[in-house]
Amino acid sequence: MIYHLLYPLGSDFIVFNVFRYITFRSVYALLTALVVSIVFGPRFIAWLNRLKCGQYIREDVPTHNGKAGTPTMGGLLIAVSLLSSVLLWGDLTNVYLWLTIFVFVGFGLVGFWDDFLKVVKKKNQGISAGGKLLGQTVVALGAISLLLLQPAYSTILYFPFIKMLQPDLLWFYIPFAVLVMIGSSNGVNLTDGLDGLAIGPLIVAGACFGIFVYVAGHVHIAKYLQVAYVPGVGEVSVFCAALVGAGLGFLWFNAYPAQVFMGDVGSLSLGGVLGFIAVLAKQELLLLLVGGLFVVETLSVILQVGYFKMTGGKRIFRMAPLHHHFELQGVPESKIIVRCWIFSIIMALISLSALKLR
Ligand code: 57M
């Protein structure tokens, strides 16, 4: 909105030309989302408490018993701060920005419905795993189909670090991209089991992909770094910046000991949108590195469940996802969290080096 109101004034007052720049608007999108979430956070948490949106806590990890009653669905605060900031600072004529918003809201609605059943309607299971998957698939399929209608968008898959490998997946690109989005959404959901464990790496990944989409949308930088050029996609940097701001604001309250959890409304929407932004930036495979923590946590569950079934009840880890294994070994929660953040930062830095190492 600010962009549409103030940028046209640039013809009369040169200073307003600054609103043209994605970098300038991204900085203010980050700050706006951060301020909105920090200002409204306490009232929002009090409101969740009044609605009795407390999280049910399983008893098999003893250190979590003290968390009973912590309000969940804090993802709504992330959504409000992120979206208000994007609507304020984004170029609302940009189709990629709207597709990103569509994915964020679509995955968020699936998560909201799950939380609503669990927390408000007190149905312990929420929606079934199949129902959740169906909802995620419908949103992802819709977004990818609309994306492929854009003439500038291609079905080529680019491999990080290997410039020569660029296969065109043609129609296979659709199930591939859908898988990226659903995998990312569920990976974040599995990781969201300790205070700040999911949102920290999401902030890092959001910043990293903000750079990737900016590069992909900039004709000269994309050419210089020899990455795929997708005209117009750079505007999604504003969304990434707002994600970082909203994430930092949420972390303010989710930091150990958490006053609020994000719920599925937060984890599914943020994970899904991260997968979509990786698709937009044509860095789908690099998401495995940027979101390395989510990958490791998911792999720990796959290995644990697979081994359990194969051996008729034996386990590799004390408990999966991996963060529970460390907890049961006696590592303090805050130490696990900060070490996971450090791991995410290292993975993001290695991913950024892929821009140059090709
Ligand atoms: C959701 N949800 C958290 C909170 C958060 C297949 C299996 C591995 C599935 C997995 C599972 O259900 N994962 C998805 C994980 C839950 O957090 C809520 O859920 C939202 C995210 N969807 O926003 O609303 C609990 O996590 C803790 N938490 C925090 N701080 C936070 O900021 O402390 C969350 C956010 C909260 C709170 O305690 O209640 C969760 O962990 O349930 N299942 C599991 O992860 C379970 N693992 C398991 O059963 N392992 C078995 C399997 C693999 C055979 C094994 O290893 O033997 C664990 N879940 C719980 N306790 N609650 C087991 C221990």
Boltz pocket constraint, residues with backbone or C-beta under 6 A from the ligand:
constraints:
  - pocket:
      binder: B
      contacts: [[A, 55], [A, 56], [A, 57], [A, 58], [A, 60], [A, 61], [A, 64], [A, 67], [A, 72], [A, 73], [A, 189], [A, 190], [A, 192], [A, 193], [A, 194], [A, 195], [A, 196], [A, 197], [A, 254], [A, 258], [A, 260], [A, 261], [A, 262], [A, 263], [A, 264], [A, 267], [A, 301], [A, 304], [A, 305], [A, 308], [A, 315], [A, 317], [A, 318], [A, 319], [A, 320], [A, 321], [A, 324]]
      max_distance: 6.0
